[in-house]
Amino acid sequence: MMSQTVSSMNDSAKVKREEGVSMKQRLQDFLEQYGEITGALASGVLMAIAWILGHYTDGPVYLIYLAAYIIGGYVKAKEGLITLVKEKDLDVNLLMLLAAVGAACIGYWAEGAMLIFIFALSGALETFTMNRSSKDLSALMGLKPETAILFQDGKETEVPIGSLEIGQIVIVKPGERIPADGIVKEGVSAVDQASITGESLPVDKTAGSEVFAGTLNGQGALFVEVKETSESSLFSKIIKLVQEAQSEMPKSQVFMEKFERVYARVILLVTAVLMFLPHYVFGWSWNDTFYKAMVFLVVASPCALVASIMPAVLSAISNGARKGLLFKGGAHIENLAQVNVIAFDKTGTLTQGKLAVTDVHTFQGYTEQQFIQIAASLESLSAHPIAKAIVQKAKDMSLEIRRPMDFESHTGWGIEASYCIDSWKIGKPGFVEENLKADPQVMQQIRTLEKQGKTVIALQNSQGIAGIIGLQDRVRPEVKSFIAKLRESGVRVAMLTGDQKMTAHAIAEEAGIDANMVYAELLPEDKLNVINELKAKHGKVGMVGDGVNDAPALATASVGIAMGVMGSDAALETADIILMNDDLNKIHEAIVLGRRLKKIVKQNMIFALTIIASLIISNFVIGVPLPLGVVGHEGSTILVILNGLRLLR
């Protein structure tokens, strides 16, 4: 009986400890999320109570004011002291606290409390902006599933997503989040991809469709083959990019922080002089001298100036994140607003990145079906995009594909192989040039196809040319209207490609790009050189690409923009901005957003400087009461923050 009682007491104590830990954790979470705004509002309430009591009682209301100082000023005092102790530097937080303490020293407790309250309120607003930006960027992290249902040997097993391997099959039931990047092997459903690509409507998925980790499955069950491990998924890459975006500041903000620290020293030095000089030079009383020095310390502090940039930048980053535009830092929004030229890689960026057979011309009596069957069989062992397009054409025609013999690849040219007791060559026209020269009619057909921007492949056997195939990468449907929008915005467009000139110019003409802005037959290092040439000629240049070969140019450009869905790891890591849904129209939206940001920052800085200058002059010409100085200075800070928050829309 006694042992049962002891056990019951232990269980009760354990429950109480767990409840205590839970309460403590909830309190910590609340303070982290709402602590600053709660402290600011509590400070305002205490200030109001002390002011009312001061009119009706003779009690020590300064104690209530002191509580308002401590509660409202704790966060900013901590920041200021950390800067002073760790970095041996001054910042605006310390200036405001010194001004509040100075006001209290000469009996202006209410004015000092008002300064603390409004300063704390503006700081809470700025923190709100940062949290809002962080929330919009990193909301994805909370979407990451922890487990997956592995389908193996006819059995379902729940496993951690970290243990999934490439090639395994997972079942995604209705309403569940997809655990890994992969290909649908079986099933039909609509998947909400808004968290990854920003698309507002669910996308239909069937066998062969690509799906991404973190996206939400609809009403159907899907069997998905894992194509990427947990660490390599697009979702994980986004989280990494989010972390980079939250830590990188624009150049203007870096300059402002350096300026703030120099400015803070100057203001303190001038304030120290003003605390003594007017008394001896103008004969002011010590009380008036100290009072005006405190007013100067308040109105000359650069709070509004410092808050002119970062809240607006964070709002812009948050705005972009909701639209599928991931900025790796505020500096890139600023740079994008100033670009005069945007250079585009052709394949996979301006075009869909997938070749398709468009023309078939046969000779030697072959039918189109016979010819495509031979070409697809010869190309069946190759992984080249041209080979895949020809094989796909045969599959679409339901033709049987057979393995060739004596297969030999000639990189950059084509292949040789034996098929049906004959020797074959398939590849670029130059690969079978000798036979082509003997047939002017075939050469004419090749030139016609090339003028249309098509890639031409010739097929030759022991008797000569058996036929030619024309292939073309389709221009994205939105490209022409998108480029027209860029032109209207005053941005010129260039195209960079490794394709031959005739193909490049045909694609450029279809897309609406000027012929003199087309650069063809480029190697990766050539693209880099072209970017440098464009920068020297036009100023800031943006580069949009998706492949490994685009990475050097993306790094060299003033702003590198990568395609998020089709982009290679190298392109995603090198670029400054990621288009999460590969929608080129988002680039125009990003430019507009960058220009809005530039305009708002300019407005904020002019407004802040005007208010500071006006209050400083008024203080010495006509005299500014400390409460009015506090309201004018801190009110302007709140106004510039609110102006920056307009970019959240």
C-alpha positions as CSV (number, residue, x, y, z in Angstrom):
1,M,0.0,0.0,0.0
2,M,2.8,2.4,1.0
3,S,4.7,1.6,-2.3
4,Q,1.5,2.4,-4.3
5,T,1.2,5.7,-2.4
6,V,4.9,6.6,-3.1
7,S,4.4,5.6,-6.8
8,S,1.3,7.8,-7.0
9,M,3.2,10.8,-5.4
10,N,6.1,10.3,-7.9
11,D,3.6,10.2,-10.8
12,S,1.9,13.4,-9.5
13,A,5.3,15.2,-9.1
14,K,6.3,14.1,-12.6
15,V,3.0,15.5,-14.1
16,K,3.6,18.8,-12.2
17,R,7.2,19.0,-13.5
18,E,6.0,18.4,-17.1
19,E,3.2,21.0,-16.7
20,G,5.8,23.4,-15.4
21,V,8.2,22.8,-18.3
22,S,5.2,23.1,-20.7
23,M,4.1,26.5,-19.1
24,K,7.7,27.7,-19.2
25,Q,8.1,26.8,-22.9
26,R,4.8,28.5,-23.8
27,L,5.9,31.6,-21.9
28,Q,9.2,31.6,-23.8
29,D,7.4,31.2,-27.1
30,F,5.0,34.0,-26.3
31,L,7.9,36.4,-25.3
32,E,9.9,35.5,-28.4
33,Q,6.9,36.3,-30.6
34,Y,5.1,39.1,-28.8
35,G,7.6,40.3,-26.1
36,E,8.7,43.5,-27.8
37,I,5.3,44.8,-28.7
38,T,3.9,43.8,-25.3
39,G,6.8,45.7,-23.5
40,A,6.1,48.8,-25.7
41,L,2.4,48.8,-25.0
42,A,2.9,48.1,-21.3
43,S,5.3,51.0,-21.2
44,G,2.7,53.3,-22.8
45,V,0.0,52.2,-20.3
46,L,2.3,52.8,-17.3
47,M,3.2,56.2,-18.7
48,A,-0.5,57.1,-19.0
49,I,-1.2,55.9,-15.5
50,A,1.7,57.9,-14.0
51,W,0.7,61.0,-16.0
52,I,-2.9,60.8,-14.7
53,L,-1.9,60.1,-11.1
54,G,0.6,63.0,-11.3
55,H,-2.3,65.4,-11.8
56,Y,-4.4,64.1,-8.8
57,T,-1.8,62.9,-6.2
58,D,1.4,64.0,-4.7
59,G,2.8,60.4,-4.5
60,P,6.0,59.1,-5.9
61,V,4.7,58.7,-9.5
62,Y,8.3,58.7,-10.7
63,L,8.4,55.0,-9.6
64,I,5.7,54.2,-12.2
65,Y,7.6,56.2,-14.8
66,L,10.8,54.2,-13.8
67,A,8.9,51.0,-14.4
68,A,7.8,52.3,-17.9
69,Y,11.4,53.1,-18.6
70,I,12.6,49.6,-17.7
71,I,9.8,47.6,-19.4
72,G,9.8,49.7,-22.6
73,G,13.5,50.2,-22.9
74,Y,14.8,46.8,-21.9
75,V,15.1,45.3,-25.5
76,K,16.7,48.5,-27.0
77,A,19.0,48.9,-23.9
78,K,20.2,45.3,-24.3
79,E,20.9,45.9,-28.1
80,G,22.7,49.1,-27.4
81,L,24.9,47.6,-24.6
82,I,25.8,44.6,-26.7
83,T,27.0,46.9,-29.5
84,L,28.9,49.0,-26.9
85,V,30.5,46.0,-25.1
86,K,31.1,43.5,-27.9
87,E,31.8,45.9,-30.9
88,K,33.1,48.9,-28.9
89,D,30.7,51.1,-30.8
90,L,27.7,53.3,-30.4
91,D,24.3,53.0,-32.0
92,V,21.0,54.8,-32.1
93,N,19.6,52.7,-29.2
94,L,22.1,54.1,-26.8
95,L,21.4,57.7,-27.9
96,M,17.7,57.3,-27.2
97,L,18.3,55.8,-23.8
98,L,20.7,58.5,-22.9
99,A,18.2,61.1,-24.0
100,A,15.4,59.5,-21.9
101,V,17.7,59.3,-18.8
102,G,18.8,62.9,-19.4
103,A,15.2,64.1,-19.5
104,A,14.5,62.2,-16.2
105,C,17.5,63.9,-14.6
106,I,16.1,67.4,-15.1
107,G,12.6,66.3,-13.9
108,Y,10.9,65.6,-17.3
109,W,9.9,62.0,-16.4
110,A,6.8,62.1,-18.6
111,E,8.7,63.3,-21.7
112,G,11.4,60.6,-21.2
113,A,8.7,57.9,-20.8
114,M,7.0,59.1,-24.0
115,L,10.4,58.9,-25.8
116,I,10.9,55.3,-24.5
117,F,7.3,54.3,-25.4
118,I,7.4,55.6,-29.0
119,F,10.9,54.4,-29.6
120,A,9.9,50.9,-28.3
121,L,6.8,51.0,-30.5
122,S,8.8,51.8,-33.6
123,G,11.3,49.1,-32.8
124,A,8.4,46.6,-32.4
125,L,7.1,47.6,-35.8
126,E,10.5,47.0,-37.3
127,T,10.7,43.6,-35.7
128,F,7.2,42.8,-37.0
129,T,8.4,43.5,-40.5
130,M,11.4,41.2,-40.1
131,N,9.2,38.5,-38.6
132,R,6.7,38.9,-41.4
133,S,9.4,38.5,-44.0
134,S,10.9,35.6,-42.2
135,K,7.5,33.9,-41.9
136,D,6.7,34.3,-45.7
137,L,10.2,33.0,-46.6
138,S,10.5,30.1,-44.1
139,A,6.9,29.0,-43.9
140,L,8.1,26.2,-46.2
141,M,10.1,24.7,-43.4
142,G,7.0,23.8,-41.5
143,L,5.6,22.0,-44.5
144,K,8.4,19.4,-44.7
145,P,7.0,16.0,-43.9
146,E,8.8,13.9,-41.3
147,T,7.8,10.4,-42.4
148,A,6.9,8.6,-45.6
149,I,4.9,5.4,-46.4
150,L,7.4,3.1,-48.2
151,F,5.8,0.5,-50.6
152,Q,8.1,-2.5,-50.8
153,D,7.3,-6.2,-51.6
154,G,3.6,-5.4,-51.5
155,K,3.8,-4.0,-47.9
156,E,3.4,-0.5,-46.6
157,T,6.0,0.7,-44.0
158,E,6.2,4.1,-42.3
159,V,9.8,5.3,-42.4
160,P,11.6,8.6,-41.7
161,I,12.1,10.6,-45.0
162,G,15.9,10.8,-44.3
163,S,16.0,7.0,-44.9
164,L,14.4,7.1,-48.4
165,E,16.7,6.0,-51.2
166,I,16.6,6.8,-54.9
167,G,14.4,4.3,-56.8
168,Q,12.2,3.4,-53.9
169,I,8.4,3.7,-54.2
170,V,6.3,5.7,-51.7
171,I,2.6,5.9,-51.4
172,V,1.1,9.4,-51.0
173,K,-2.5,9.2,-49.8
174,P,-5.2,11.9,-50.3
175,G,-4.5,15.0,-48.2
176,E,-0.9,14.1,-47.4
177,R,2.3,16.0,-48.3
178,I,4.6,14.4,-50.8
179,P,7.7,13.3,-48.9
180,A,10.3,13.4,-51.7
181,D,11.0,14.7,-55.2
182,G,10.0,12.0,-57.7
183,I,8.1,10.7,-60.6
184,V,4.5,9.4,-60.4
185,K,4.5,5.7,-61.4
186,E,0.8,5.1,-60.8
187,G,-2.3,7.1,-59.8
188,V,-4.1,10.3,-60.7
189,S,-4.5,13.3,-58.5
190,A,-4.3,17.2,-58.4
191,V,-1.3,18.5,-56.4
192,D,-1.2,21.9,-54.7
193,Q,2.3,23.2,-55.6
194,A,1.9,26.7,-54.2
195,S,4.5,26.2,-51.5
196,I,7.2,25.5,-54.1
197,T,6.2,27.2,-57.3
198,G,3.7,29.8,-56.3
199,E,1.0,28.4,-58.6
200,S,-2.4,29.3,-57.3
201,L,-4.3,26.3,-58.8
202,P,-3.5,22.6,-58.1
203,V,-1.7,20.8,-61.0
204,D,-3.0,17.5,-62.4
205,K,-0.5,14.6,-61.9
206,T,-0.6,11.3,-63.8
207,A,2.0,8.6,-64.5
208,G,5.2,10.2,-65.6
209,S,4.5,13.6,-63.9
210,E,7.2,15.2,-61.7
211,V,6.3,16.0,-58.1
212,F,8.1,17.9,-55.4
213,A,8.6,17.3,-51.6
214,G,6.5,19.5,-49.4
215,T,3.6,19.9,-51.9
216,L,0.1,18.8,-50.9
217,N,-1.6,15.8,-52.6
218,G,-5.3,16.2,-53.5
219,Q,-8.0,13.5,-53.6
220,G,-6.2,10.7,-55.4
221,A,-3.5,8.3,-54.2
222,L,-0.2,8.4,-55.9
223,F,2.7,5.9,-56.1
224,V,5.8,8.0,-56.5
225,E,9.3,6.8,-57.4
226,V,11.9,8.7,-55.4
227,K,14.3,10.7,-57.6
228,E,16.2,12.8,-55.0
229,T,17.2,12.1,-51.4
230,S,15.9,14.3,-48.6
231,E,19.0,16.5,-48.6
232,S,19.0,17.0,-52.4
233,S,15.3,17.8,-52.9
234,L,14.2,21.1,-54.3
235,F,12.5,21.7,-50.9
236,S,15.8,21.4,-49.0
237,K,17.5,23.7,-51.5
238,I,14.8,26.3,-50.9
239,I,15.3,26.2,-47.2
240,K,19.1,26.7,-47.7
241,L,18.4,29.7,-49.9
242,V,15.9,31.1,-47.4
243,Q,18.6,31.1,-44.7
244,E,20.9,33.0,-47.0
245,A,18.2,35.5,-47.9
246,Q,17.6,36.3,-44.2
247,S,21.2,37.1,-43.5
248,E,22.3,39.2,-46.5
249,M,21.8,43.0,-46.4
250,P,21.8,45.4,-49.3
251,K,24.7,47.7,-49.8
252,S,22.7,50.8,-48.8
253,Q,21.9,49.2,-45.4
254,V,25.5,48.3,-44.8
255,F,26.4,51.9,-45.5
256,M,23.6,53.1,-43.3
257,E,24.8,51.0,-40.4
258,K,28.4,52.4,-40.7
259,F,27.0,55.9,-41.0
260,E,24.8,55.4,-38.0
261,R,27.8,54.6,-35.8
262,V,29.9,57.6,-36.9
263,Y,26.8,59.8,-36.7
264,A,26.1,58.6,-33.2
265,R,29.6,59.6,-32.0
266,V,29.2,63.1,-33.6
267,I,25.7,63.6,-32.0
268,L,27.1,62.7,-28.5
269,L,30.1,65.0,-29.0
270,V,27.8,67.9,-30.1
271,T,25.4,67.2,-27.2
272,A,28.3,67.3,-24.7
273,V,29.3,70.7,-26.1
274,L,25.7,72.0,-26.0
275,M,25.4,71.0,-22.3
276,F,28.0,73.7,-21.4
277,L,28.7,76.1,-24.2
278,P,25.4,78.1,-24.4
279,H,25.5,78.7,-20.6
280,Y,28.8,80.6,-21.0
281,V,28.3,82.1,-24.4
282,F,24.6,83.1,-24.4
283,G,24.0,83.2,-20.6
284,W,21.4,80.5,-20.6
285,S,20.5,79.0,-17.3
286,W,21.9,75.5,-16.6
287,N,18.4,74.1,-16.7
288,D,17.6,75.6,-20.2
289,T,21.0,74.6,-21.5
290,F,20.6,71.0,-20.4
291,Y,17.0,70.9,-21.6
292,K,17.9,72.1,-25.1
293,A,20.8,69.7,-25.2
294,M,18.5,66.8,-24.4
295,V,16.0,68.0,-27.1
296,F,18.9,68.1,-29.6
297,L,20.0,64.6,-28.6
298,V,16.4,63.3,-29.3
299,V,15.7,65.2,-32.6
300,A,19.1,64.7,-34.1
301,S,19.2,61.0,-33.6
302,P,19.0,59.1,-36.9
303,C,16.2,56.7,-36.0
304,A,14.0,57.5,-39.0
305,L,17.0,57.5,-41.3
306,V,18.2,54.1,-40.1
307,A,14.6,52.7,-40.5
308,S,14.3,54.0,-44.0
309,I,15.8,51.0,-45.7
310,M,15.6,47.6,-44.0
311,P,11.8,47.3,-43.2
312,A,11.1,48.2,-46.9
313,V,13.7,45.7,-48.2
314,L,12.3,42.9,-45.9
315,S,8.8,43.7,-47.1
316,A,9.9,43.4,-50.7
317,I,11.6,40.1,-50.0
318,S,8.4,38.9,-48.3
319,N,6.2,40.1,-51.2
320,G,8.4,38.2,-53.7
321,A,8.4,35.0,-51.7
322,R,4.6,34.8,-51.9
323,K,4.8,35.1,-55.7
324,G,7.4,32.4,-56.2
325,L,10.3,34.8,-56.4
326,L,13.1,33.9,-54.0
327,F,15.6,36.7,-53.4
328,K,18.9,35.6,-51.7
329,G,19.2,39.1,-50.1
330,G,18.0,42.7,-50.3
331,A,21.1,43.8,-52.4
332,H,19.8,41.8,-55.3
333,I,16.4,43.6,-55.4
334,E,18.3,46.9,-55.5
335,N,20.6,45.7,-58.3
336,L,17.7,44.3,-60.3
337,A,16.0,47.7,-60.2
338,Q,19.0,49.2,-62.0
339,V,19.6,46.7,-64.7
340,N,19.6,48.0,-68.3
341,V,20.1,44.7,-70.1
342,I,18.9,41.2,-69.3
343,A,20.7,38.3,-71.1
344,F,18.9,35.0,-71.5
345,D,20.3,31.6,-72.1
346,K,18.2,30.1,-74.9
347,T,17.7,26.4,-74.2
348,G,15.5,25.7,-71.2
349,T,15.1,29.4,-70.4
350,L,13.6,31.1,-73.5
351,T,12.7,27.7,-74.9
352,Q,11.1,24.7,-73.2
353,G,14.4,22.8,-73.2
354,K,13.0,19.8,-75.0
355,L,13.7,19.1,-78.6
356,A,10.9,17.6,-80.7
357,V,11.0,16.1,-84.3
358,T,9.3,18.5,-86.6
359,D,10.4,17.4,-90.1
360,V,11.3,14.1,-91.7
361,H,12.7,13.8,-95.3
362,T,13.5,10.3,-96.6
363,F,15.4,9.0,-99.6
364,Q,16.3,5.5,-101.0
365,G,12.6,4.5,-100.9
366,Y,12.2,4.5,-97.1
367,T,8.8,5.3,-95.7
368,E,8.7,7.7,-92.7
369,Q,7.9,4.9,-90.3
370,Q,10.8,2.8,-91.5
371,F,13.2,5.7,-91.4
372,I,12.2,6.8,-87.9
373,Q,12.4,3.2,-86.7
374,I,16.0,2.9,-88.0
375,A,17.0,6.3,-86.6
376,A,15.5,5.6,-83.1
377,S,17.1,2.2,-83.0
378,L,20.5,3.7,-83.7
379,E,20.0,6.4,-81.1
380,S,18.5,4.1,-78.4
381,L,21.9,3.7,-76.6
382,S,22.6,7.5,-76.5
383,A,21.5,9.8,-73.7
384,H,21.8,13.0,-75.9
385,P,18.7,15.2,-76.0
386,I,18.5,14.8,-79.8
387,A,18.6,11.0,-79.4
388,K,15.9,11.2,-76.8
389,A,13.7,13.3,-79.1
390,I,14.1,10.8,-82.0
391,V,13.4,7.8,-79.7
392,Q,10.3,9.6,-78.3
393,K,9.0,10.2,-81.9
394,A,9.3,6.4,-82.5
395,K,7.4,5.7,-79.3
396,D,4.7,8.1,-80.3
397,M,4.4,6.3,-83.6
398,S,4.3,2.9,-81.7
399,L,7.3,1.6,-83.6
400,E,9.5,-1.3,-82.4
401,I,13.0,-0.1,-81.3
402,R,15.9,-2.6,-81.6
403,R,19.4,-2.5,-80.3
404,P,22.2,-1.6,-82.8
405,M,25.5,-3.5,-82.9
406,D,29.1,-2.1,-82.8
407,F,27.9,1.2,-81.3
408,E,30.5,4.0,-81.3
409,S,29.9,7.6,-80.2
410,H,31.7,10.6,-81.6
411,T,31.2,13.3,-79.1
412,G,29.9,16.5,-80.6
413,W,29.2,14.9,-84.0
414,G,27.1,11.8,-83.9
415,I,27.3,8.0,-83.7
416,E,28.3,5.0,-85.9
417,A,26.7,1.6,-85.6
418,S,25.6,-1.6,-87.4
419,Y,21.9,-2.2,-88.0
420,C,20.2,-4.8,-90.2
421,I,23.5,-5.9,-91.8
422,D,24.5,-2.4,-92.8
423,S,26.8,0.3,-91.5
424,W,25.1,3.6,-90.4
425,K,26.1,7.1,-89.4
426,I,23.7,9.5,-87.8
427,G,24.6,13.0,-86.6
428,K,25.3,16.6,-87.6
429,P,25.4,17.3,-91.4
430,G,29.2,17.9,-91.1
431,F,29.5,14.3,-89.9
432,V,28.4,13.0,-93.3
433,E,29.6,16.0,-95.3
434,E,31.2,14.1,-98.2
435,N,27.9,12.4,-99.2
436,L,26.0,15.7,-98.7
437,K,28.2,17.6,-101.2
438,A,27.3,15.1,-103.8
439,D,23.6,15.9,-103.5
440,P,22.7,19.7,-103.8
441,Q,19.0,19.0,-103.4
442,V,19.6,17.5,-99.9
443,M,21.9,20.4,-99.0
444,Q,19.2,22.9,-100.0
445,Q,16.6,21.1,-97.7
446,I,19.1,21.3,-94.8
447,R,19.7,25.0,-95.3
448,T,15.9,25.6,-95.4
449,L,15.4,23.8,-92.1
450,E,18.3,25.6,-90.5
451,K,16.9,29.0,-91.6
452,Q,13.8,28.1,-89.7
453,G,15.8,27.7,-86.6
454,K,15.8,23.9,-86.6
455,T,18.5,21.4,-85.7
456,V,19.2,19.1,-88.6
457,I,20.4,15.4,-88.3
458,A,21.4,13.4,-91.3
459,L,21.3,9.6,-91.6
460,Q,23.7,7.8,-93.9
461,N,24.2,4.1,-94.8
462,S,26.5,2.3,-97.2
463,Q,24.5,3.6,-100.2
464,G,24.6,7.3,-99.2
465,I,22.2,9.7,-97.5
466,A,19.0,7.8,-96.3
467,G,17.2,10.9,-95.0
468,I,17.3,14.0,-92.7
469,I,15.4,14.9,-89.6
470,G,14.6,18.4,-88.4
471,L,14.2,19.1,-84.7
472,Q,13.3,22.2,-82.8
473,D,13.1,23.4,-79.2
474,R,9.8,25.2,-78.7
475,V,9.8,28.8,-77.5
476,R,8.0,29.2,-74.3
477,P,4.4,30.6,-75.0
478,E,4.9,33.6,-72.7
479,V,8.2,34.7,-74.1
480,K,7.1,37.2,-76.7
481,S,4.7,39.2,-74.5
482,F,7.2,39.0,-71.6
483,I,10.0,40.5,-73.7
484,A,7.6,43.3,-74.9
485,K,7.0,44.1,-71.3
486,L,10.7,44.4,-70.6
487,R,11.1,46.7,-73.5
488,E,8.3,48.9,-72.2
489,S,10.1,49.1,-68.9
490,G,13.3,50.3,-70.6
491,V,15.2,47.0,-70.3
492,R,16.9,45.6,-73.4
493,V,17.1,41.8,-74.0
494,A,20.0,39.8,-75.2
495,M,20.2,36.0,-76.0
496,L,23.2,33.8,-75.3
497,T,23.4,30.3,-76.8
498,G,25.8,27.6,-77.9
499,D,23.7,26.9,-80.9
500,Q,24.7,27.9,-84.4
501,K,23.9,31.4,-85.6
502,M,21.1,30.5,-88.0
503,T,19.2,28.6,-85.3
504,A,19.8,31.3,-82.7
505,H,18.5,34.1,-85.0
506,A,15.4,32.2,-86.0
507,I,14.5,31.7,-82.3
508,A,15.4,35.3,-81.5
509,E,13.1,36.5,-84.3
510,E,10.2,34.3,-83.0
511,A,10.8,35.7,-79.4
512,G,11.1,39.3,-80.5
513,I,14.8,39.9,-79.7
514,D,16.9,42.3,-81.8
515,A,19.3,40.6,-84.1
516,N,22.2,42.7,-82.8
517,M,21.6,41.3,-79.3
518,V,22.0,37.7,-80.3
519,Y,25.2,35.9,-79.3
520,A,25.6,32.3,-80.8
521,E,28.0,29.5,-80.8
522,L,29.2,30.3,-77.3
523,L,31.1,28.1,-74.8
524,P,30.6,28.7,-71.1
525,E,33.6,31.0,-70.9
526,D,32.3,32.9,-74.0
527,K,29.1,33.6,-72.2
528,L,31.1,35.1,-69.3
529,N,33.0,37.3,-71.7
530,V,29.7,38.5,-73.4
531,I,28.3,39.4,-70.0
532,N,31.5,41.5,-69.3
533,E,31.1,43.2,-72.7
534,L,27.5,44.1,-72.0
535,K,28.3,45.5,-68.6
536,A,31.0,47.7,-70.1
537,K,28.6,48.9,-72.7
538,H,25.3,49.2,-70.9
539,G,26.0,49.2,-67.1
540,K,24.2,46.7,-64.9
541,V,23.3,43.4,-66.6
542,G,21.1,40.6,-65.5
543,M,21.6,37.0,-66.6
544,V,18.9,34.3,-66.7
545,G,19.9,30.7,-67.0
546,D,19.2,27.1,-65.9
547,G,22.3,24.9,-66.7
548,V,25.7,24.2,-65.3
549,N,27.2,26.0,-68.3
550,D,25.3,29.2,-67.3
551,A,26.9,29.3,-63.8
552,P,30.0,31.4,-64.7
553,A,27.8,34.0,-66.5
554,L,25.3,34.0,-63.6
555,A,28.1,34.7,-61.1
556,T,29.6,37.5,-63.3
557,A,26.3,39.3,-64.0
558,S,25.2,42.2,-61.8
559,V,22.2,40.0,-61.0
560,G,22.0,36.2,-61.7
561,I,18.5,34.7,-62.1
562,A,18.0,30.9,-62.1
563,M,15.1,28.8,-63.1
564,G,14.0,27.0,-59.9
565,V,12.2,23.9,-61.3
566,M,14.5,23.1,-64.3
567,G,17.7,24.7,-63.0
568,S,20.8,22.7,-62.2
569,D,22.3,22.7,-58.6
570,A,25.2,24.9,-59.9
571,A,22.8,27.5,-61.3
572,L,20.6,27.6,-58.2
573,E,23.7,28.0,-55.9
574,T,25.3,30.7,-58.1
575,A,22.2,32.8,-58.9
576,D,21.0,35.7,-56.8
577,I,17.3,35.3,-57.5
578,I,15.3,32.0,-58.1
579,L,12.2,31.8,-60.2
580,M,10.4,29.0,-58.2
581,N,7.8,28.2,-60.9
582,D,10.1,29.0,-64.0
583,D,7.6,31.8,-65.0
584,L,9.6,34.4,-66.9
585,N,6.8,37.0,-66.3
586,K,8.0,37.0,-62.6
587,I,11.2,38.7,-63.8
588,H,9.2,41.8,-64.9
589,E,7.3,41.7,-61.6
590,A,10.6,41.6,-59.7
591,I,12.0,44.6,-61.7
592,V,8.8,46.5,-60.9
593,L,9.1,45.5,-57.2
594,G,12.7,46.6,-57.1
595,R,11.9,50.0,-58.6
596,R,9.1,50.4,-56.1
597,L,11.5,49.6,-53.3
598,K,14.0,52.1,-54.7
599,K,11.3,54.8,-54.8
600,I,10.0,54.1,-51.3
601,V,13.6,54.1,-49.8
602,K,14.2,57.4,-51.5
603,Q,11.0,58.9,-50.1
604,N,11.8,57.6,-46.6
605,M,15.3,59.1,-46.6
606,I,14.2,62.5,-47.9
607,F,11.4,62.6,-45.4
608,A,13.7,61.5,-42.5
609,L,16.4,64.0,-43.3
610,T,13.8,66.8,-43.7
611,I,12.3,66.1,-40.3
612,I,15.7,65.8,-38.6
613,A,17.0,69.1,-40.1
614,S,13.7,70.9,-39.4
615,L,13.6,69.9,-35.7
616,I,17.3,70.7,-35.1
617,I,16.9,74.2,-36.6
618,S,13.6,74.8,-34.7
619,N,15.1,73.7,-31.4
620,F,17.7,76.6,-31.6
621,V,15.7,79.2,-33.4
622,I,12.3,79.1,-31.7
623,G,12.7,76.3,-29.2
624,V,11.0,72.9,-29.4
625,P,9.4,71.4,-26.3
626,L,10.8,68.0,-25.5
627,P,7.4,66.2,-25.9
628,L,7.0,67.7,-29.4
629,G,10.6,66.8,-30.3
630,V,9.8,63.2,-29.2
631,V,6.6,63.0,-31.2
632,G,8.1,64.6,-34.2
633,H,11.3,62.4,-34.2
634,E,9.8,59.1,-33.3
635,G,6.6,59.7,-35.2
636,S,8.7,60.2,-38.4
637,T,10.4,56.8,-37.6
638,I,7.0,55.1,-37.4
639,L,5.9,56.7,-40.6
640,V,8.9,55.6,-42.6
641,I,8.4,52.0,-41.3
642,L,4.7,52.1,-42.3
643,N,5.7,53.4,-45.7
644,G,8.1,50.5,-46.2
645,L,5.3,48.1,-45.1
646,R,3.3,49.1,-48.2
647,L,5.6,46.7,-50.2
648,L,4.0,43.8,-48.4
649,R,0.9,44.3,-50.6
